[in-house]
Amino acid sequence: MLFRILKMQVRPDRIAEWLAFTRDVGFPGMLHQPGCQAIWRLRGQGGETDFHVMTQWASAADLERFNASDAKRDLGAAAAGLTIPPATETLFDVVDEPAS
């Protein structure tokens, strides 16, 4: 299992639009991707426009397929202008408990 956290700044004048986009288009589009298991919108402590989107993936290969897909390009194009580049991405592997 893999978690991806995408950190971004949403344009202050477009926060409501970005929230609606993620709810109506972005998140449903992501959840239709093979291996995307869950998604969360997080607000950072850095201010009103500081957001993170955390997705849970079944595997790194699933995320890699999504990153190379037309779906990712289409979602990115649909969201153009809602955020202030650059966004940063951090990946986390889930560490299994050691065998007793």
N, C-alpha and C positions, 0 to 999 in steps of 0.2 A: 504494500500500500504506500502511496505517495501523496503528500500534501503540497500544493503549490499556493504560495501567497504572492499576490500581485499588488504592489503598493503604488498608489496613484494620487494625484491631486486633481480633484474635480473643479472645473471652472466655477467660481462662486455664483455667477449669473445663470448657471445651468444645472445646479444640484437637483432640483425637482425633476428636470428632464432626464438626468442620468439615473436617478432612483427609479423612475418609470421605465426607462429603457432596460435596466438590469432586471426589473420585475417581469416585464412583458415580453422582452425579446432576448436579452443577453443570457439570463439564467436558464430559461427554457431551452435556448439553443445549445448551451453548454451541456445541460443534462441529457440531451439527445445524443451526445457523442459517446461512442463505445468506451466504456471504462470510467466515465465521469460518474461518480457515485453520489456526490453531495456538493453543495455550494453555499457559501455564507458571505454576506456583506458585513464588513466591520468598519467602524469609524475609529480612527486613531485619536490619540490624545493630543496630537499636534495642532488641532484646530478644526474648524467647521468643514474644510474642504479636504481633509486628510482621510482617505479611505483605503481599505485593503479588501481584496476579494480572495477568499480562500476556497480552493477546490480540492476535493478528495478524489484520487484516481486509483483504480485497481492496480495499475503498474506504470512504470516509467515509459514502457513501450506505448501504452494507450495515450499518454500525454504527448509523446513524440509524434504519433500519428495525427493527433489533433493539431499540433503546431504546424504540421506540413499540409493541413487540409484546406480546401476551399471554404469550409465552414468558418475556420478561424479568420481567414481573410475577409469574408463577408461580414462577420460580427465586428471586426475591427473597423471596416469601412462604415458600417451603420452607426458606430459609436464615435466616429471622427468628430472632433470639435467639442466633445463633452469634457475632455480631460486636458490637462496641461502636461505635455511630454517633459521629461521621459518618465515612463513607468519602470519600476524595478521588480524583478521576479526572484523569489527564493524558493528552493525546493527542499522538502524534508522527507526522509524515509522514516517509516515507523520501525522502531527497534523492538524486536520480539524479546519476550522474557527469556532469560537463559534457562536451559533445562536443569532441573534439580538433580 
